[in-house]
Amino acid sequence: MTIQLLNDRYQVIRTLGAGGFGETYLAEDTYMPSKRHCVVKQLRPIHNNPQIYQLVQERFQREAAILEELGGANEQIPALYAYFSSSGQFYLVQEWIEGDTLTGKVQKQGLFSEGAVQELFMNLLPVLDYVHSKHIVHRDIKPDNIIVRHRDGKPVLIDFGAIRESMGTVVNSQGNPTSSIVIGTPGYMPSEQAAGRPVFSSDLYSLGMTVIYLLTGRQAQQLETDSQTGEIVWRQYASHVSPIMAGVIDKAIAYHPRDRYPTARGMLDTLQSIANPIPPTQPLLTQPTVVSAPPPQTLPVKPQPTPQSNQPNGILIGALVAGGLIGASVIITQVLPKSSQPIADKVVLPSETPSTITSPVIETPKFTPTPPSVPIQSIPFSTTSIPPVDTPTLNNYFWLSKRLVTDADLNGKNSFELDIMRNSIFAIYGRRFNTPELQNYFDNQSWYRPIYSPEEFSPKLLSKLEQQNVEYINKYQDRNGLRYFKK
């Protein structure tokens, strides 16, 4: 390739890509002492009409100003270094991000784990939240437009669609400027974006489809859709994904925008509640038994003459007695809690009181007594999490998200177990329950993360298999008259 010097400053090293709107180069900034690398995007309007050219130029300048603001305020968006036009072409000069696209990561390392996908969500959703706060929709989120930066491992969002849209500016029949093209990648953009009406949740859809590629290795176009609902069918290719995470992804890629997370912040909050769950309530430990020291006792000592020769023996005996008492006080001190240690231990030696030896004085710690009607060991941190006394703790039923239930799974179970079994399918997605006893049961399960009220919960969060299992258990209960909780 012939070495080019663009704008008498940027020396082209190699071509990074080419498309209908122009070409992208890796270049060297010859004006900088470091000769830093940068990305130069050469863009061309789809029409050479001089009247339209002026409109394109105005839009290009406006969009470049937006990119400058975005990249200057967020380190996970490439910084805009410069923009210029020359010979009917428009140029953007942006920060060069050294790293691998998500497509490249999958090709090198294989499929992503659920933990890696959750980390990606947690790192990218704040970026989208910021972009949307500026009333901007990215419109082209896909595996090729997210680069995992080498120096810190953070995902960087590149290639905003607004600039390409400005290149497609035309004048409609009413003489108003508009765009003649739809920005986005088939399979990764939702239906409203394909119709030219993107909303903020359109980016969440694209991000959800990107994550499905990372988990399954299947491009969006390779996935089937439900012929009745239009929903993407993907779970059978990602059996390693938990039902809770699968539910989050399904909500992000819902066919209609009203069924998705309305904002990136809302989706981030849900993921954070999964990543940092509130620990289950635990009962208070029983207060330690207080060991009270015996009351001080005075041991009489018969006065004896103390000739010079007997003094060492007297001192030795006194020291042994005092040492034993000190040891006893140390043992008692270790038994007591730190907050109730004695203020002072006083040992009176024979040399101080010739007629008596006094044992150490230990102050017994004072505790506020608990009313006898409420045993200490039964007081939980939260009274709302006390299960019914006769409610057994059952095993989880996560397998109901992986295979169909049969009569063999249900036979021999009582009405309580069947109700818990059926409602566990809803509980793993964070649904709350109107029945207090049922809610209390799930509140005491460490995996349960309540997210939706019964009115907010959408049955679409459940997979087809899960919906079939709910219906199967429901019919089995009706057929055998096995109901513990009211419907």
C-alpha positions as CSV (number, residue, x, y, z in Angstrom):
1,M,0.0,0.0,0.0
2,T,1.2,3.5,-0.8
3,I,2.0,5.4,2.3
4,Q,-0.4,8.3,2.7
5,L,-0.1,11.5,4.8
6,L,-3.6,12.6,5.6
7,N,-4.1,16.3,6.4
8,D,-0.3,16.7,6.2
9,R,-0.1,15.1,9.6
10,Y,-1.4,11.5,9.9
11,Q,0.7,8.9,8.3
12,V,-1.2,5.8,7.4
13,I,0.3,2.5,8.6
14,R,-2.4,0.0,7.4
15,T,-6.0,-0.3,6.5
16,L,-8.2,-1.6,9.4
17,G,-11.4,-2.0,7.5
18,A,-13.6,-0.8,4.6
19,G,-17.3,-0.5,4.0
20,G,-20.0,1.4,2.2
21,F,-19.3,4.6,4.1
22,G,-15.5,4.7,3.6
23,E,-12.4,3.2,5.1
24,T,-10.7,3.0,8.5
25,Y,-6.9,3.3,8.9
26,L,-4.3,2.8,11.7
27,A,-2.1,5.9,11.5
28,E,0.7,7.7,13.2
29,D,0.4,11.3,14.4
30,T,3.6,12.9,13.0
31,Y,2.9,16.1,15.0
32,M,3.3,14.4,18.3
33,P,6.7,13.7,19.8
34,S,5.6,10.2,20.8
35,K,4.3,9.5,17.2
36,R,1.2,8.0,18.9
37,H,-1.0,5.6,17.0
38,C,-4.5,6.7,16.2
39,V,-7.5,5.6,14.2
40,V,-8.5,7.7,11.2
41,K,-11.9,7.1,9.8
42,Q,-12.5,8.3,6.2
43,L,-16.2,8.9,5.6
44,R,-18.0,9.8,2.4
45,P,-21.6,10.9,1.9
46,I,-23.8,8.6,-0.1
47,H,-24.7,11.5,-2.4
48,N,-22.4,13.9,-4.2
49,N,-25.2,16.5,-4.6
50,P,-23.7,19.9,-3.6
51,Q,-26.9,20.9,-1.8
52,I,-26.8,17.8,0.3
53,Y,-23.1,18.2,1.0
54,Q,-23.6,21.2,3.1
55,L,-26.2,19.4,5.2
56,V,-23.9,16.4,5.7
57,Q,-21.1,18.7,6.8
58,E,-23.3,20.3,9.4
59,R,-24.4,17.0,10.8
60,F,-20.9,15.7,10.8
61,Q,-19.7,18.6,12.8
62,R,-22.5,18.2,15.3
63,E,-21.9,14.5,15.7
64,A,-18.1,15.0,16.1
65,A,-18.8,17.5,18.9
66,I,-20.9,14.8,20.6
67,L,-18.1,12.2,20.3
68,E,-15.6,14.6,21.7
69,E,-17.8,15.2,24.8
70,L,-18.5,11.4,25.3
71,G,-14.8,10.3,24.9
72,G,-13.5,13.2,27.0
73,A,-15.7,12.2,29.9
74,N,-15.6,8.4,29.9
75,E,-12.5,6.3,29.5
76,Q,-14.4,3.4,28.0
77,I,-15.2,5.5,24.9
78,P,-12.3,6.4,22.5
79,A,-11.2,10.0,22.8
80,L,-11.7,12.2,19.7
81,Y,-8.4,13.8,18.7
82,A,-9.5,15.7,15.6
83,Y,-11.9,16.0,12.7
84,F,-11.5,17.6,9.3
85,S,-12.8,17.4,5.7
86,S,-10.8,17.3,2.5
87,S,-11.7,16.7,-1.2
88,G,-15.3,15.9,-0.4
89,Q,-14.3,13.3,2.3
90,F,-14.8,13.6,6.0
91,Y,-12.3,12.4,8.6
92,L,-12.4,11.5,12.2
93,V,-9.2,10.9,14.2
94,Q,-9.7,8.9,17.4
95,E,-7.8,7.1,20.1
96,W,-6.3,3.8,19.1
97,I,-7.5,1.1,21.6
98,E,-5.0,-1.8,21.8
99,G,-6.9,-4.9,22.6
100,D,-9.2,-7.7,21.2
101,T,-12.7,-7.4,20.0
102,L,-15.2,-9.8,21.8
103,T,-15.3,-11.8,18.5
104,G,-11.5,-12.1,18.7
105,K,-11.7,-13.2,22.4
106,V,-14.2,-16.0,21.6
107,Q,-12.0,-17.2,18.7
108,K,-8.9,-17.2,20.9
109,Q,-10.2,-18.4,24.3
110,G,-13.6,-20.1,23.6
111,L,-17.0,-19.4,25.1
112,F,-17.4,-17.1,28.1
113,S,-18.4,-18.3,31.5
114,E,-21.4,-16.9,33.3
115,G,-19.1,-15.0,35.6
116,A,-17.2,-13.4,32.7
117,V,-20.5,-12.3,31.1
118,Q,-21.7,-10.8,34.4
119,E,-18.4,-8.9,34.7
120,L,-18.9,-7.6,31.2
121,F,-22.4,-6.4,32.0
122,M,-21.2,-4.7,35.1
123,N,-18.5,-2.9,33.2
124,L,-20.5,-1.8,30.2
125,L,-23.9,-0.9,31.6
126,P,-22.5,2.2,33.4
127,V,-21.1,3.3,30.1
128,L,-24.4,2.9,28.4
129,D,-26.1,4.7,31.2
130,Y,-23.8,7.7,30.7
131,V,-24.3,7.6,26.9
132,H,-28.1,7.5,27.3
133,S,-28.0,10.3,29.8
134,K,-26.8,12.5,26.9
135,H,-29.8,11.4,24.9
136,I,-27.7,9.3,22.5
137,V,-28.5,5.7,21.4
138,H,-25.3,3.9,20.2
139,R,-27.3,1.8,17.7
140,D,-24.5,-0.7,16.7
141,I,-23.5,-2.7,19.7
142,K,-22.2,-6.1,18.6
143,P,-19.1,-8.3,19.4
144,D,-17.0,-6.5,16.8
145,N,-17.7,-3.1,18.4
146,I,-16.6,-3.9,21.9
147,I,-12.8,-4.1,22.5
148,V,-11.3,-5.6,25.6
149,R,-8.4,-3.2,26.3
150,H,-5.1,-4.9,26.9
151,R,-3.7,-2.6,29.6
152,D,-6.6,-2.9,32.1
153,G,-9.0,-5.6,30.7
154,K,-11.9,-3.1,30.5
155,P,-14.4,-3.2,27.6
156,V,-14.4,-0.2,25.4
157,L,-17.4,0.8,23.2
158,I,-16.4,1.9,19.7
159,D,-18.0,2.9,16.4
160,F,-21.1,4.9,17.3
161,G,-23.7,4.9,14.5
162,A,-24.5,8.6,14.6
163,I,-21.6,9.5,12.3
164,R,-22.6,7.0,9.7
165,E,-26.1,8.2,9.8
166,S,-25.0,11.7,9.1
167,M,-23.3,10.4,5.9
168,G,-26.7,9.1,4.8
169,T,-28.4,12.5,5.0
170,V,-30.8,13.2,2.2
171,V,-33.7,15.6,1.6
172,N,-37.2,14.2,1.6
173,S,-40.1,15.2,-0.5
174,Q,-41.0,18.0,1.9
175,G,-37.5,19.4,1.6
176,N,-36.5,18.4,5.1
177,P,-33.1,16.7,5.8
178,T,-33.4,13.1,6.9
179,S,-31.4,9.8,6.8
180,S,-32.0,7.3,4.0
181,I,-30.3,4.4,5.9
182,V,-30.9,2.3,9.0
183,I,-28.0,2.1,11.3
184,G,-27.4,-1.3,13.0
185,T,-26.4,-4.9,12.3
186,P,-29.1,-7.5,11.3
187,G,-29.6,-9.9,14.2
188,Y,-28.2,-7.5,16.8
189,M,-30.8,-4.8,16.4
190,P,-34.4,-5.1,17.5
191,S,-37.4,-4.6,15.4
192,E,-38.1,-0.9,16.3
193,Q,-34.5,0.0,15.4
194,A,-34.9,-1.8,12.0
195,A,-37.9,0.4,11.5
196,G,-35.8,3.5,12.1
197,R,-37.2,4.2,15.6
198,P,-34.5,3.2,18.1
199,V,-35.0,3.7,21.9
200,F,-32.6,3.4,24.8
201,S,-33.6,-0.2,25.4
202,S,-32.6,-1.0,21.8
203,D,-29.0,-0.8,23.0
204,L,-29.8,-3.2,25.8
205,Y,-31.3,-5.6,23.3
206,S,-28.0,-5.5,21.2
207,L,-25.9,-6.0,24.3
208,G,-28.1,-9.0,25.3
209,M,-27.6,-10.5,21.9
210,T,-23.9,-9.9,22.1
211,V,-23.7,-11.8,25.4
212,I,-25.7,-14.7,23.9
213,Y,-22.9,-14.9,21.3
214,L,-20.3,-15.0,24.0
215,L,-22.1,-17.8,25.8
216,T,-23.1,-19.9,22.8
217,G,-20.7,-19.1,20.1
218,R,-23.7,-18.6,17.7
219,Q,-24.1,-15.3,15.9
220,A,-27.5,-13.7,16.2
221,Q,-28.5,-14.7,12.7
222,Q,-27.9,-18.4,13.6
223,L,-30.5,-18.4,16.4
224,E,-34.2,-19.4,15.9
225,T,-37.1,-17.2,17.0
226,D,-40.4,-18.3,18.5
227,S,-42.9,-18.1,15.6
228,Q,-45.7,-17.0,18.0
229,T,-43.9,-14.5,20.3
230,G,-40.9,-13.4,18.1
231,E,-38.6,-14.1,21.1
232,I,-35.1,-15.5,20.5
233,V,-34.6,-19.2,21.4
234,W,-31.1,-19.6,22.8
235,R,-31.1,-21.3,26.2
236,Q,-30.6,-24.8,24.9
237,Y,-27.2,-23.8,23.7
238,A,-26.1,-22.4,27.1
239,S,-26.9,-25.0,29.7
240,H,-24.1,-23.7,31.9
241,V,-26.0,-20.5,32.5
242,S,-28.1,-20.2,35.7
243,P,-31.8,-19.5,35.4
244,I,-31.5,-16.2,37.2
245,M,-28.9,-14.9,34.7
246,A,-30.8,-16.4,31.7
247,G,-33.9,-14.5,33.0
248,V,-31.9,-11.2,33.0
249,I,-30.8,-11.8,29.4
250,D,-34.3,-12.8,28.3
251,K,-35.6,-9.6,29.7
252,A,-33.0,-7.5,27.9
253,I,-33.8,-9.1,24.5
254,A,-37.6,-9.1,24.8
255,Y,-39.2,-8.5,21.5
256,H,-41.2,-5.5,22.6
257,P,-39.4,-2.5,24.3
258,R,-42.1,-2.4,27.0
259,D,-41.0,-5.9,28.2
260,R,-37.3,-5.0,28.5
261,Y,-35.4,-3.1,31.1
262,P,-36.3,0.5,30.4
263,T,-32.9,1.8,31.3
264,A,-29.3,0.6,31.6
265,R,-29.4,1.6,35.2
266,G,-32.4,-0.6,35.9
267,M,-30.6,-3.6,34.4
268,L,-27.4,-2.8,36.3
269,D,-29.3,-2.6,39.6
270,T,-30.8,-6.1,39.0
271,L,-27.4,-7.6,38.2
272,Q,-25.9,-5.9,41.3
273,S,-28.6,-7.4,43.5
274,I,-27.5,-10.8,42.1
275,A,-23.8,-10.2,42.5
276,N,-24.0,-8.7,46.0
277,P,-26.9,-10.5,47.6
278,I,-28.1,-9.6,51.1
279,P,-26.9,-12.4,53.4
280,P,-29.7,-14.6,54.8
281,T,-30.8,-13.7,58.3
282,Q,-29.2,-15.7,61.1
283,P,-30.3,-16.0,64.7
284,L,-28.3,-14.3,67.4
285,L,-25.8,-16.5,69.1
286,T,-26.7,-17.5,72.7
287,Q,-25.1,-15.2,75.2
288,P,-22.1,-16.7,76.9
289,T,-22.6,-18.1,80.4
290,V,-21.3,-15.6,83.0
291,V,-18.9,-17.1,85.4
292,S,-19.1,-15.2,88.7
293,A,-16.1,-15.1,91.0
294,P,-16.8,-16.2,94.6
295,P,-17.2,-13.4,97.2
296,P,-13.9,-12.1,98.6
297,Q,-12.8,-14.2,101.5
298,T,-10.4,-13.4,104.3
299,L,-8.0,-16.1,105.6
300,P,-6.8,-15.5,109.2
301,V,-3.1,-15.8,109.7
302,K,-1.8,-16.3,113.2
303,P,0.8,-13.7,114.1
304,Q,4.2,-15.2,114.4
305,P,7.5,-13.7,115.2
306,T,9.5,-13.1,112.1
307,P,13.0,-13.8,112.9
308,Q,15.6,-13.0,110.2
309,S,16.0,-16.6,109.3
310,N,12.3,-17.3,108.6
311,Q,11.6,-14.4,106.3
312,P,12.4,-16.1,103.0
313,N,10.0,-19.0,103.8
314,G,7.2,-16.6,104.6
315,I,7.7,-14.6,101.5
316,L,7.8,-17.8,99.4
317,I,4.5,-19.1,100.8
318,G,2.8,-15.7,100.3
319,A,4.1,-15.5,96.7
320,L,2.7,-19.0,95.9
321,V,-0.7,-18.1,97.3
322,A,-0.8,-14.8,95.5
323,G,0.4,-16.4,92.3
324,G,-2.4,-19.0,92.4
325,L,-5.0,-16.3,92.9
326,I,-3.6,-14.2,90.1
327,G,-3.7,-17.3,87.8
328,A,-7.3,-17.9,88.8
329,S,-8.3,-14.3,88.0
330,V,-6.6,-14.6,84.5
331,I,-8.6,-17.8,83.7
332,I,-11.9,-16.2,84.7
333,T,-11.0,-13.1,82.7
334,Q,-10.4,-15.2,79.6
335,V,-13.8,-16.8,80.0
336,L,-15.6,-13.5,80.1
337,P,-16.3,-11.4,77.0
338,K,-13.9,-8.5,76.2
339,S,-16.5,-5.9,77.1
340,S,-17.0,-7.4,80.6
341,Q,-13.4,-7.8,81.8
342,P,-12.8,-6.6,85.4
343,I,-11.6,-3.1,85.9
344,A,-8.8,-4.1,88.3
345,D,-7.4,-7.0,90.2
346,K,-6.1,-6.3,93.6
347,V,-3.9,-8.8,95.4
348,V,-2.8,-7.9,98.9
349,L,0.5,-9.6,99.9
350,P,1.4,-10.5,103.5
351,S,4.0,-7.7,103.5
352,E,1.1,-5.2,103.1
353,T,-1.4,-6.8,105.6
354,P,0.4,-9.0,108.1
355,S,-2.8,-10.4,109.6
356,T,-4.8,-11.3,106.4
357,I,-4.6,-12.4,102.8
358,T,-7.4,-11.2,100.5
359,S,-8.4,-12.9,97.3
360,P,-8.7,-10.8,94.1
361,V,-11.8,-8.6,93.8
362,I,-13.4,-9.2,90.4
363,E,-16.4,-7.1,89.2
364,T,-19.1,-9.3,87.7
365,P,-20.3,-7.8,84.4
366,K,-23.8,-6.6,84.3
367,F,-26.2,-7.8,81.5
368,T,-29.7,-6.6,80.9
369,P,-31.9,-9.6,81.4
370,T,-34.1,-10.8,78.5
371,P,-37.7,-11.3,79.4
372,P,-38.2,-15.0,80.1
373,S,-41.0,-15.3,77.7
374,V,-38.6,-14.7,74.7
375,P,-35.6,-17.0,74.8
376,I,-32.4,-15.3,73.7
377,Q,-31.4,-17.9,71.1
378,S,-34.7,-17.6,69.2
379,I,-34.4,-13.8,68.5
380,P,-33.6,-13.4,64.8
381,F,-32.2,-10.2,63.2
382,S,-35.4,-9.8,61.2
383,T,-38.7,-11.0,62.5
384,T,-40.1,-11.1,59.0
385,S,-38.0,-14.0,58.1
386,I,-39.3,-16.5,60.7
387,P,-40.6,-19.5,58.9
388,P,-43.6,-21.4,60.3
389,V,-42.6,-23.7,63.1
390,D,-43.8,-26.8,61.2
391,T,-42.3,-25.8,57.8
392,P,-39.5,-28.1,56.7
393,T,-36.6,-26.8,54.7
394,L,-36.7,-28.6,51.3
395,N,-34.0,-29.1,48.7
396,N,-33.8,-26.7,45.8
397,Y,-35.6,-27.5,42.6
398,F,-33.3,-25.8,40.1
399,W,-33.4,-28.9,38.0
400,L,-36.9,-27.9,37.0
401,S,-35.3,-25.4,34.6
402,K,-33.3,-28.2,32.9
403,R,-35.7,-31.1,32.3
404,L,-39.4,-31.9,32.2
405,V,-41.0,-33.1,35.4
406,T,-42.7,-36.5,35.5
407,D,-45.2,-38.2,37.8
408,A,-42.3,-40.1,39.3
409,D,-40.9,-36.8,40.5
410,L,-44.2,-35.9,42.1
411,N,-45.5,-39.1,43.6
412,G,-45.2,-39.4,47.4
413,K,-44.9,-35.6,47.9
414,N,-47.3,-33.9,50.2
415,S,-49.3,-30.7,49.3
416,F,-46.7,-28.4,50.9
417,E,-43.8,-29.9,49.0
418,L,-45.7,-29.7,45.7
419,D,-46.6,-26.0,46.2
420,I,-43.0,-25.2,47.1
421,M,-41.8,-27.2,44.1
422,R,-44.0,-25.3,41.6
423,N,-43.4,-21.9,43.1
424,S,-39.6,-22.4,43.1
425,I,-39.7,-22.0,39.4
426,F,-41.0,-18.4,39.9
427,A,-38.8,-17.7,42.9
428,I,-35.5,-18.3,41.0
429,Y,-36.4,-15.3,38.9
430,G,-37.0,-13.1,41.9
431,R,-40.8,-13.1,42.1
432,R,-42.5,-12.1,45.3
433,F,-45.7,-13.9,46.6
434,N,-48.9,-12.6,48.0
435,T,-49.2,-15.5,50.5
436,P,-47.2,-14.5,53.6
437,E,-46.3,-18.1,54.6
438,L,-45.0,-18.8,51.0
439,Q,-43.1,-15.5,51.0
440,N,-41.6,-16.4,54.4
441,Y,-40.4,-19.8,53.2
442,F,-38.5,-18.3,50.2
443,D,-37.1,-15.4,52.3
444,N,-35.3,-18.1,54.3
445,Q,-33.6,-19.6,51.2
446,S,-30.1,-18.3,50.7
447,W,-30.4,-18.2,46.9
448,Y,-33.7,-16.2,46.8
449,R,-33.3,-12.7,45.5
450,P,-36.8,-10.9,45.4
451,I,-37.0,-8.5,42.5
452,Y,-40.5,-8.4,41.1
453,S,-43.8,-7.9,42.8
454,P,-46.5,-10.4,41.7
455,E,-48.0,-7.7,39.5
456,E,-44.7,-6.8,37.8
457,F,-43.6,-10.4,37.2
458,S,-43.8,-11.4,33.5
459,P,-44.4,-15.1,32.7
460,K,-42.2,-14.4,29.7
461,L,-39.2,-14.7,32.0
462,L,-39.8,-18.4,32.1
463,S,-38.5,-20.7,29.4
464,K,-40.9,-22.9,27.6
465,L,-39.7,-25.9,29.6
466,E,-40.3,-24.1,32.8
467,Q,-43.8,-23.0,31.8
468,Q,-44.6,-26.7,30.9
469,N,-43.4,-27.8,34.3
470,V,-45.5,-25.2,36.1
471,E,-48.6,-26.4,34.2
472,Y,-47.8,-30.1,34.8
473,I,-47.4,-29.7,38.5
474,N,-50.5,-27.5,38.7
475,K,-52.6,-30.2,37.0
476,Y,-51.2,-32.9,39.1
477,Q,-52.1,-31.0,42.3
478,D,-55.7,-30.4,41.0
479,R,-56.1,-34.0,40.0
480,N,-55.0,-35.3,43.4
481,G,-56.5,-32.5,45.5
482,L,-53.1,-31.5,46.9
483,R,-53.1,-27.8,47.7
484,Y,-51.3,-26.4,50.8
485,F,-51.5,-22.7,50.0
486,K,-54.5,-20.9,48.6
487,K,-54.3,-20.1,44.8
